[in-house]
Amino acid sequence: MSDRTYETDLQVFINLVQQGEAAIWAQAAWAMEMTGRHGRGTAKMLAADVGLSASYVRQMVATAKAFPTPESRGQDLTFTHHRLAAMTGDPEKWLDAAAEKGYSIAELRRAINDAKDQVSLEEQARRATERLFQAVNKYNELYAPVSGERASIVWDKLQAKSA
């Protein structure tokens, strides 16, 4: 039996994980530099040459751009946490939320998706409201002069938005 303790072996394992994280950040920074130097299509060529998807390489580049320095990164969060945050409109907000709430990768992905779904519903409602106003205005423009009656929308929130 080895005289190494579990704690000693655990520290070696943690060091290896940290080295892997550092390597991923270095890859992302290098991919960003390559795309800047070699232009459009670099991510696709690089991905094909190293066996990654072009989408993943582009996400790596976006992550390196969003969090360019170690000081801009969450210390106890993985590259994947950062990559998910970088794919949003507010990377720092999502990284802060992940750190503050102790989100796992799956929890962060779910929180981001839930927020996107909510925005999507709000955007759908906004667009439907706009279409309704356009239809009423078009009716009033074309048919009110003939019929003598104007259409109106009485829903208070809709009227407030049109003002």
TORZA-539357 format. One record per residue (C-alpha): x, y, z. Coordinates in steps of 0.5 Angstrom, whole numbers, padded with zeros to 4 digits, always signed. Example, Ala and Ser with C-alpha at 12.3 -4.5 7.8 and 13.67 -1.06 7.14 Angstrom:
+0025-0009+0016 +0027-0002+0014 
***
This chain:
+0000+0000+0000 +0002+0007-0002 +0004+0012+0004 +0001+0018+0000 -0006+0020+0003 -0012+0021+0000 -0011+0029+0001 -0004+0029-0002 -0007+0025-0008 -0013+0030-0008 -0009+0036-0009 -0005+0032-0015 -0012+0031-0018 -0014+0039-0017 -0007+0041-0020 -0009+0037-0026 -0016+0040-0027 -0013+0047-0026 -0008+0046-0031 -0013+0043-0036 -0017+0050-0034 -0011+0054-0036 -0010+0050-0042 -0017+0051-0045 -0016+0059-0043 -0009+0059-0047 -0013+0055-0053 -0019+0060-0053 -0014+0066-0053 -0010+0063-0058 -0016+0062-0063 -0018+0069-0062 -0011+0071-0064 -0011+0067-0070 -0018+0069-0072 -0016+0076-0071 -0009+0075-0075 -0012+0070-0081 -0019+0073-0082 -0026+0070-0083 -0026+0063-0084 -0021+0061-0079 -0025+0058-0074 -0028+0053-0079 -0021+0052-0081 -0018+0051-0074 -0024+0047-0072 -0023+0042-0078 -0016+0041-0077 -0016+0040-0069 -0023+0036-0069 -0027+0041-0066 -0034+0044-0068 -0033+0051-0071 -0039+0053-0067 -0034+0051-0061 -0028+0055-0063 -0033+0061-0064 -0035+0060-0057 -0028+0060-0055 -0026+0066-0058 -0032+0070-0056 -0031+0067-0049 -0023+0070-0049 -0026+0076-0052 -0031+0077-0046 -0026+0075-0041 -0019+0077-0043 -0016+0077-0037 -0015+0073-0031 -0018+0078-0026 -0024+0079-0031 -0026+0071-0029 -0029+0068-0024 -0024+0064-0020 -0028+0058-0018 -0032+0058-0024 -0030+0053-0030 -0029+0055-0037 -0035+0052-0039 -0039+0057-0034 -0035+0063-0037 -0037+0060-0044 -0044+0060-0043 -0044+0067-0040 -0040+0069-0046 -0046+0067-0050 -0051+0072-0047 -0052+0079-0048 -0049+0081-0041 -0043+0076-0039 -0041+0079-0033 -0048+0079-0030 -0049+0071-0031 -0042+0070-0029 -0043+0074-0022 -0050+0070-0022 -0046+0063-0022 -0041+0065-0017 -0046+0068-0012 -0051+0063-0013 -0046+0057-0014 -0049+0055-0020 -0047+0048-0023 -0046+0049-0031 -0053+0045-0032 -0056+0050-0027 -0053+0056-0030 -0055+0054-0037 -0062+0053-0034 -0062+0060-0031 -0060+0063-0038 -0065+0059-0042 -0071+0061-0037 -0069+0068-0038 -0068+0067-0046 -0075+0064-0045 -0078+0070-0041 -0075+0075-0046 -0078+0071-0052 -0085+0071-0049 -0084+0079-0047 -0082+0080-0054 -0087+0076-0057 -0092+0080-0053 -0089+0086-0056 -0089+0084-0063 -0097+0082-0062 -0099+0088-0059 -0095+0092-0065 -0099+0088-0070 -0105+0090-0067 -0104+0097-0067 -0102+0097-0074 -0108+0093-0076 -0113+0098-0072 -0109+0104-0075 -0110+0101-0082 -0117+0100-0081 -0118+0107-0079 -0114+0109-0085 -0118+0105-0090 -0125+0104-0088 -0126+0109-0082 -0128+0114-0088 -0132+0110-0091 -0136+0107-0085 -0136+0113-0081 -0133+0109-0075 -0126+0108-0072 -0124+0102-0069 -0120+0103-0062 -0117+0099-0057 -0119+0099-0050 -0114+0095-0046 -0111+0100-0042 -0104+0097-0042 -0104+0097-0050 -0107+0105-0050 -0101+0107-0045 -0096+0103-0049 -0099+0107-0056 -0098+0114-0052 
***
